[in-house]
């Protein structure tokens, strides 16, 4: 099971998200910088490639910089 706060890739569609928790047997992910969370079965999660993690962190920092 991925740890909360880590990044993972949804094997169904390739989306990368931050793990925000668990909902029963499913893992909850949220897009970097916000957005609606979604769930994914843990067996379909893949480690996020380093380039995707870097891009996700950059999106989050950009989003945070626009906050008042």
Buried (B, 14 or more C-beta within 10 A) or exposed (E): EBEEEEBBBBEEEEBBBBBEEBEEEBBBBBBBBEEEBBBBEEEBBEEBEEEBBEBBBEBBEEBEEEEE
